[in-house]
Amino acid sequence: EVQLVESGGGLVQPGGSLRLSCEASGFTFSSSWMNWVRQAPGKGLEWVANIKQDGSEKYYVDSVKGRFTISRDNAKNSLYLQMNNLRAEDTAIYYCARDFGEQSGTYDYWGQGTLVTVSS
Amino acid sequence: SYEVTQPPSVSVSPGQTARITCSGDALPRKYAYWYQQKSGQAPVLVIYEDSKRPSGIPERFSGSSSGTMATLTISGAQVEDEADYYCYSTDTSGNYWVFGGGTKVTVL
């Protein structure tokens, strides 16, 4: 059974940092592009970042460039999102999602999400 | 930055057909994907590469694309199809992805 389990969310002050993790099981993690997608309370979905199988390519939405870093550890079947200089507008549920294809939009498995709240 | 646009809401009676459109300048060259999200749940892929249906998705869900517009069609909508639906695609580089604002489908 495929599972994606996010962790690391919580309450953080503006300007603070958090590191999200996504632990994968049930598929060959090292063969998959992986993504982070977020959803602010009551709002729509927003793609945040993705990373190639070997970590050699990474892409980000403009609003997080220079503040967020996506990474992965294939030996640990884990995906990460380091979030620095957090802003109120980063408050959201953060989902990790597996890309079935090669940098396609076919996200066939999603985690349950982890909530990040940026507030003083 | 690239955008794809979809209507905020669509209403349909049970058994009728619901159509949700998605417009974007890159759609003639890039695929559209459609996600369904029910309240409090993670999104679920219902259509990929414009018109392909993942296993387990009912046949009443179909997709098409022509020019700068992609369309998700729910033929014979059921009450359980009430959800938010998101169009998803990429810009011409293929490296930056964007969701539409979402369409709330009401079946009543």
Boltz contact constraints between the chains, C-beta under 6 A:
constraints:
  - contact:
      token1: [A, 44]
      token2: [B, 101]
      max_distance: 6.0
  - contact:
      token1: [A, 44]
      token2: [B, 102]
      max_distance: 6.0
  - contact:
      token1: [A, 45]
      token2: [B, 86]
      max_distance: 6.0
  - contact:
      token1: [A, 45]
      token2: [B, 99]
      max_distance: 6.0
  - contact:
      token1: [A, 47]
      token2: [B, 97]
      max_distance: 6.0
  - contact:
      token1: [A, 59]
      token2: [B, 95]
      max_distance: 6.0
  - contact:
      token1: [A, 62]
      token2: [B, 1]
      max_distance: 6.0
  - contact:
      token1: [A, 95]
      token2: [B, 42]
      max_distance: 6.0
  - contact:
      token1: [A, 105]
      token2: [B, 33]
      max_distance: 6.0
  - contact:
      token1: [A, 105]
      token2: [B, 88]
      max_distance: 6.0
  - contact:
      token1: [A, 106]
      token2: [B, 48]
      max_distance: 6.0
  - contact:
      token1: [A, 108]
      token2: [B, 45]
      max_distance: 6.0
  - contact:
      token1: [A, 110]
      token2: [B, 42]
      max_distance: 6.0
